[in-house]
């Protein structure tokens, strides 16, 4: 598991655990009639099941939608994908814990609003917390370790210093000191393969090598990085504060 996916997993489980504890303590959605430990078991099952399915959905959604820089689309799409299966789990768990039978028909209409409200709130937390830090790759301690991404380049560019990677529709334009090249790949997958080089996403469509930055300019309230070779890379507002604090500009 990559560091990025580890942090996603930990963040998702932490949000689910915190939500389960909050819902247990408050006795939300008429669960307060049961003992505390019973409510805790119920909410832990529901929220951790939701977390597990949510992580699967997080992997699948980028294959169908471009979610970079679109947090509200991400939240709506994730909620829509998670709510159905989790609604079935909640229906079964609620029937068992509070009625002594699986899937009682009279419960289903009463569960629609609670499932949608809790699911949307948790999905929003997961998505917004995940946007707080840009995806960064780090320089390898072992300089002899190959960077997998460079193996996708033609032979004459593999040894060239990488400047930036720019998304263009379904392709990536790889900028190097010796020229550029187009490859068919998603930026999120490229970032994983770039582990071993120090760099970060500055925008939903750009990854930049830190050593290629030569300066920055500002205009219309946004920053632009000036790169080696005369290239410029935009800095989106969601990444600006973190990059500035890290000394990128």
C-alpha positions in Angstrom: 0.0 0.0 0.0 1.4 3.4 -1.0 1.8 6.2 1.6 -1.1 8.1 -0.1 -3.4 5.1 0.2 -2.3 4.4 3.8 -3.3 8.0 4.7 -6.6 7.6 2.9 -7.3 4.4 4.8 -6.4 5.9 8.2 -8.4 9.1 7.5 -11.5 7.1 6.5 -11.4 4.8 9.5 -10.8 7.7 11.8 -13.8 9.6 10.5 -16.0 6.5 10.7 -14.8 5.9 14.3 -15.4 9.5 15.4 -18.9 9.5 13.7 -19.8 6.2 15.4 -18.8 7.6 18.8 -20.7 10.8 18.3 -23.9 9.0 17.1 -23.6 6.6 20.0 -23.2 9.3 22.6 -26.1 11.4 21.3 -28.4 8.5 20.7 -29.0 9.7 17.2 -32.0 8.6 15.1 -34.0 7.2 18.1 -31.2 4.8 19.1 -31.0 6.3 22.6 -33.5 3.8 24.0 -30.8 1.1 23.9 -27.8 0.6 26.3 -24.6 2.5 25.5 -22.6 -0.5 24.5 -25.4 -1.8 22.3 -25.6 1.5 20.5 -21.8 1.5 20.2 -21.7 -1.9 18.6 -24.5 -1.0 16.2 -22.9 2.3 15.1 -19.5 0.8 14.8 -20.7 -1.9 12.5 -22.6 0.5 10.4 -19.9 3.2 10.2 -17.0 0.8 9.6 -18.9 -1.1 6.9 -19.6 2.3 5.3 -15.9 3.2 5.6 -14.8 -0.1 3.9 -17.3 0.3 1.0 -16.4 4.0 0.8 -12.8 3.2 0.2 -13.7 0.9 -2.6 -15.8 3.6 -4.2 -12.9 6.1 -3.8 -10.8 3.8 -5.9 -13.5 3.3 -8.6 -14.8 6.9 -9.0 -11.7 8.4 -10.7 -12.0 5.8 -13.4 -15.3 7.3 -14.5 -15.1 11.0 -13.4 -12.4 13.7 -13.3 -12.7 14.6 -9.7 -9.5 16.7 -9.3 -10.4 20.2 -8.2 -14.1 19.4 -8.0 -14.8 18.6 -4.4 -18.6 19.0 -4.5 -18.9 16.7 -7.5 -16.7 14.3 -5.6 -18.9 14.5 -2.5 -22.2 14.0 -4.5 -20.8 11.1 -6.6 -19.3 9.4 -3.6 -22.5 9.8 -1.6 -24.6 8.4 -4.4 -22.4 5.4 -4.8 -22.1 4.6 -1.1 -25.6 5.2 0.1 -27.4 2.3 -1.7 -25.3 -0.6 -0.4 -24.9 1.0 3.0 -28.7 1.6 3.2 -29.1 -2.2 2.9 -26.6 -2.8 5.7 -28.3 -0.2 7.9 -31.7 -1.8 7.2 -30.5 -5.2 8.2 -28.5 -4.1 11.2 -31.4 -1.8 12.5 -33.9 -4.6 12.1 -31.7 -7.0 14.0 -30.7 -4.7 16.8 -34.0 -2.9 17.4 -36.7 -5.3 16.1 -35.1 -8.7 16.4 -35.5 -9.5 12.7 -33.6 -8.8 9.5 -35.0 -6.3 6.9 -38.4 -5.5 8.4 -40.4 -3.8 5.7 -41.9 -1.1 7.9 -38.4 0.3 8.7 -37.3 1.0 5.2 -39.1 4.3 4.6 -37.9 5.6 7.9 -34.2 4.9 7.1 -33.9 6.8 3.8 -33.4 10.3 5.3 -31.0 9.2 8.1 -28.9 7.1 5.7 -28.5 9.9 3.2 -27.8 12.6 5.8 -25.1 10.5 7.7 -23.6 9.2 4.4 -23.3 12.7 2.9 -21.8 14.2 6.0 -19.2 11.5 6.3 -18.4 11.6 2.6 -18.0 15.4 2.8 -15.5 15.0 5.7 -13.5 12.4 4.0 -13.3 14.4 0.7 -12.6 17.8 2.3 -9.9 16.4 4.7 -8.3 14.6 1.7 -7.9 17.9 -0.1 -6.1 19.6 2.8 -2.6 18.5 1.6 -1.5 18.2 -2.0 -0.2 14.9 -3.2 3.6 14.9 -2.8 6.3 12.6 -3.9 9.6 12.5 -2.1 13.2 12.1 -3.2 14.6 8.6 -2.7 17.3 8.1 -0.1 18.8 5.5 -2.4 19.6 7.5 -5.6 20.1 4.3 -7.5 16.5 3.3 -7.1 14.7 3.7 -10.4 11.6 5.9 -10.7 9.0 3.7 -12.4 7.4 6.5 -14.3 10.5 7.2 -16.4 10.3 3.7 -17.9 7.3 4.9 -19.8 9.3 7.5 -21.7 11.3 6.9 -24.9 14.9 5.9 -24.4 16.3 9.3 -25.3 14.3 11.0 -22.5 14.7 8.5 -19.7 17.9 10.0 -18.4 16.7 13.6 -18.8 15.8 15.7 -15.7 12.0 15.8 -15.2 10.5 19.2 -15.0 6.7 18.7 -14.9 3.8 16.4 -15.9 0.7 18.1 -17.4 -2.6 16.4 -17.9 -4.2 16.9 -21.3 -7.5 15.1 -21.6 -6.7 11.4 -21.2 -3.0 11.9 -21.8 -0.1 13.3 -19.9 2.5 15.6 -21.4 5.8 14.9 -19.7 8.1 17.9 -19.8 11.9 17.2 -19.5 15.0 19.2 -20.0 15.4 17.5 -23.4 11.9 17.9 -24.7 8.3 16.6 -24.0 6.4 13.5 -24.7 2.8 12.4 -24.6 1.7 9.2 -22.8 -1.7 7.7 -22.2 -2.1 7.7 -18.4 -4.0 9.3 -15.5 -2.2 11.9 -13.4 -3.1 10.1 -10.1 -1.4 6.9 -11.3 1.6 8.9 -12.5 2.1 10.5 -9.1 2.3 7.1 -7.5 5.0 6.0 -10.0 6.9 9.3 -9.5 7.8 8.3 -5.9 11.5 8.7 -5.7 11.5 12.3 -7.1 10.8 15.3 -5.0 7.7 17.1 -6.3 4.0 17.7 -5.8 0.7 18.4 -7.5 0.2 22.1 -7.8 -3.1 21.9 -9.7 -5.6 19.1 -10.6 -3.8 18.9 -14.0 -0.1 19.5 -13.0 2.7 17.7 -11.1 5.9 19.8 -10.7 9.4 18.7 -9.7 10.6 21.0 -6.9 14.1 21.3 -8.4 12.6 22.8 -11.6 11.0 25.8 -9.9 12.8 29.0 -10.8 10.3 31.5 -9.3 6.7 32.5 -9.0 4.3 35.2 -10.1 0.9 36.4 -9.0 -2.1 37.7 -10.8 -5.8 37.7 -10.4 -5.4 36.4 -6.9 -3.6 33.2 -8.0 0.0 32.1 -8.1 1.9 30.7 -11.1 5.2 28.8 -10.8 7.9 29.7 -13.3 9.8 26.5 -14.3 13.0 25.6 -16.0 12.8 26.0 -19.8 10.3 28.8 -19.7 7.3 26.7 -18.6 4.7 28.0 -16.3 2.5 25.8 -14.0 -0.7 27.1 -12.3 -1.2 26.8 -8.5 -4.8 26.1 -7.6 -6.3 27.8 -4.5 -6.7 24.4 -2.8 -2.9 23.8 -2.9 -1.7 27.4 -2.6 -1.4 27.7 1.2 0.3 24.4 1.7 2.9 25.0 -1.1 3.6 28.5 0.3 4.2 27.2 3.8 6.5 24.5 2.4 8.6 27.2 0.7 7.7 26.5 -2.9 7.2 30.2 -3.6 
